Amino acid sequence: MEVMALQDIRLKLEVLAQKICEAHGLDLIELKVNGHKNDVLIQVVADKPFGGITMNECAILNRYLVTAIEQENVLPPEVFSLELSSPGLDRPLVTRKDFMRVVGQEVDFWLVAPVQGKKELQGRLAQVTENELMVDTPAGRLAVSLSSVIKGKLVI
């Protein structure tokens, strides 16, 4: 497949996957499309708004997506494979929505600029506001600007 064709396919698939995820109360986390010759691998990562998509929900969403791809004539069935999964516990937390999913849990944070002299911070995520994360640490509650967070990761 040509790079431009893959980009067009990816855009169509993203719109389709977003629509199907929303219809089932799920968030589309990531969509990747890779091609080699006439084969296309579609990888979709989805989750519930507050985390915890089940294997059964992944299987159901997979069937809906395959059907939609075929009905919308995005790709013929013989040229694509679809992998659908949950984001897993160790995925990076980057967006406000990502952090909202893990309120109340222990998180490691990597920061652009130091907060109380540290660029790495660990604590319980107490609250997510429009622009800040409220983190309970052994030193007390800290307000961390979302724009200063490179990424976060659940402490497992």
JOKAJO-V922249 format. One record per pair of residues at least 4 apart in sequence whose ideal C-beta (glycine too) atoms are under 8 Angstrom apart, sorted by the first residue. I is the first residue (numbers start at 1). J is the second residue. D is the distance in whole Angstrom. If there is no record, write none. Layout:
i=<I:I>
j=<J:J>
d=<D:D>
This chain:
i=<1:1:1:1:1:1:1:1:2:3:4:5:5:6:6:6:6:6:7:8:9:9:9:9:9:10:10:10:11:12:12:12:13:13:13:13:13:13:14:14:14:15:16:16:16:16:16:16:17:17:17:17:17:17:18:18:19:20:20:20:20:20:21:21:21:21:21:22:24:24:24:24:25:25:26:26:26:26:26:26:26:27:27:27:27:27:28:28:28:29:29:29:29:29:30:30:30:30:31:31:31:31:32:32:32:33:33:33:33:34:34:34:35:35:35:38:39:39:39:40:40:40:40:41:41:41:42:42:42:42:42:42:43:43:44:44:44:44:44:44:45:45:45:45:45:46:46:46:46:46:46:47:47:47:47:47:47:48:48:48:49:49:49:50:50:51:51:53:53:53:54:55:56:57:58:58:58:58:59:59:60:61:61:62:62:62:63:64:65:65:65:66:66:66:67:68:69:69:69:69:70:70:70:75:75:76:87:89:89:90:90:90:91:92:92:92:92:93:93:93:93:93:93:93:93:93:94:94:94:94:95:96:96:96:96:97:98:98:99:99:99:99:99:99:99:100:102:102:102:102:103:103:103:103:104:104:104:105:105:105:105:106:106:106:106:106:106:107:107:107:107:107:107:107:107:107:108:108:108:108:108:108:108:109:109:109:109:109:109:109:109:109:109:110:110:110:110:110:110:111:111:111:111:111:111:111:111:111:112:112:112:112:112:113:113:114:114:115:115:115:115:116:116:121:121:121:121:122:122:123:123:123:123:123:124:124:125:125:125:125:126:126:126:126:127:127:128:128:128:129:129:131:131:131:132:132:132:132:133:133:133:133:133:134:134:134:134:135:135:135:135:136:136:137:137:144:144:145>
j=<5:6:9:35:36:37:38:40:6:7:8:9:35:10:33:34:35:40:11:12:13:33:40:74:75:14:31:33:15:16:72:74:17:31:33:42:69:74:18:28:31:19:20:65:68:69:72:74:21:28:31:44:46:65:22:28:23:24:61:64:65:68:26:27:28:46:61:26:57:60:61:64:48:49:46:47:48:49:53:57:61:46:47:48:49:97:44:45:46:45:46:47:87:91:43:44:45:87:42:43:44:45:41:42:43:40:41:42:43:40:41:43:39:40:41:79:79:80:81:75:79:80:81:80:81:83:65:69:80:81:82:83:83:85:61:65:82:83:84:85:84:85:86:87:91:53:58:61:84:85:86:51:52:53:86:87:101:52:53:57:97:100:101:100:101:101:102:57:58:86:58:59:60:61:62:84:85:86:63:84:64:65:84:66:82:84:67:68:69:82:84:70:77:82:71:72:74:75:80:82:75:76:77:79:80:80:91:154:156:153:154:156:153:98:151:152:153:98:99:101:102:107:151:152:153:154:98:149:151:152:99:100:128:130:146:101:102:152:103:107:125:128:133:146:152:128:107:125:152:154:125:126:127:128:124:125:126:124:125:154:155:122:123:124:125:154:155:122:123:124:125:135:152:153:154:155:120:121:122:152:153:154:155:120:121:122:123:133:135:144:149:151:152:119:120:149:150:151:152:115:118:119:120:121:144:148:149:150:119:147:148:149:150:119:148:118:119:121:142:144:148:139:142:135:137:142:144:137:155:135:136:137:138:142:135:136:133:134:135:152:134:135:136:141:133:134:132:133:134:133:134:145:146:147:143:144:145:146:143:144:145:146:149:141:142:143:144:141:142:143:144:140:141:141:142:148:149:149>
d=<5:5:8:3:8:7:7:6:7:6:7:6:8:6:6:8:5:7:7:7:6:6:7:6:7:6:7:4:7:6:7:5:6:6:6:6:7:6:6:7:5:6:6:7:5:7:6:7:6:5:6:6:8:6:6:5:6:7:7:5:6:6:4:6:4:5:7:7:8:8:6:7:7:7:5:7:6:8:7:7:7:6:5:7:6:7:7:8:6:4:6:5:5:8:8:7:4:8:7:7:5:8:8:7:4:6:7:6:8:7:5:8:7:5:7:5:6:8:7:6:6:4:7:7:5:7:8:8:6:7:5:7:5:8:8:7:7:7:5:8:8:6:7:5:8:6:7:6:7:8:7:6:7:5:6:5:7:5:5:8:8:8:7:7:5:4:7:5:6:5:7:6:6:6:6:5:6:6:7:8:7:6:6:6:6:4:6:6:6:6:7:6:8:6:6:6:5:6:7:7:8:8:5:6:5:8:4:6:6:7:7:7:8:8:4:7:6:4:6:8:6:7:6:4:6:7:6:8:5:8:7:6:6:8:6:7:7:7:7:8:6:5:6:8:7:5:6:6:8:6:5:7:7:6:7:7:8:7:6:6:8:7:7:6:8:7:4:7:7:8:5:7:5:7:6:6:7:7:5:6:5:8:6:7:4:7:8:8:7:7:6:8:5:7:6:7:4:6:7:6:8:5:7:6:7:5:6:6:8:8:5:8:6:7:6:6:5:6:6:6:7:7:7:7:7:7:7:7:7:4:5:4:8:7:7:4:6:8:6:8:5:7:5:7:8:4:8:6:8:8:7:6:6:7:5:6:6:6:7:5:8:6:7:6:7:6:8:7:5:8:6:8:5:7:6:6:6:7>
